[in-house]
Amino acid sequence: MDYIGATISTGSGSLYGASLKKHNQALLELMSDILLNPVFQEEELEKVKKQTLSALTLNRNDPSAISD
């Protein structure tokens, strides 16, 4: 991605990518590989789980967080 100056990010159930128009094909190939051949390293997955649980715990008593 760095070589073609692209960025890829994720959202809630979404995958986003941006690059120069001339690199769109390479970006689409990278995004396809991510979607079709995901690799989840256990330690990274555990870190994200802990962060998510921590955020849920903090927001449990916040009315504005619950109403969203």
HELIX and SHEET records of a PDB file:
HELIX    1   1 LYS A   21  HIS A   23  5                                   3    
HELIX    2   2 ASN A   24  LEU A   36  1                                  13    
HELIX    3   3 GLU A   42  ASN A   59  1                                  18    
HELIX    4   4 PRO A   63  SER A   67  1                                   5    
SHEET    1   A 2 THR A   7  GLY A  11  0                                        
SHEET    2   A 2 SER A  14  ALA A  18 -1                                        
END                                                                             
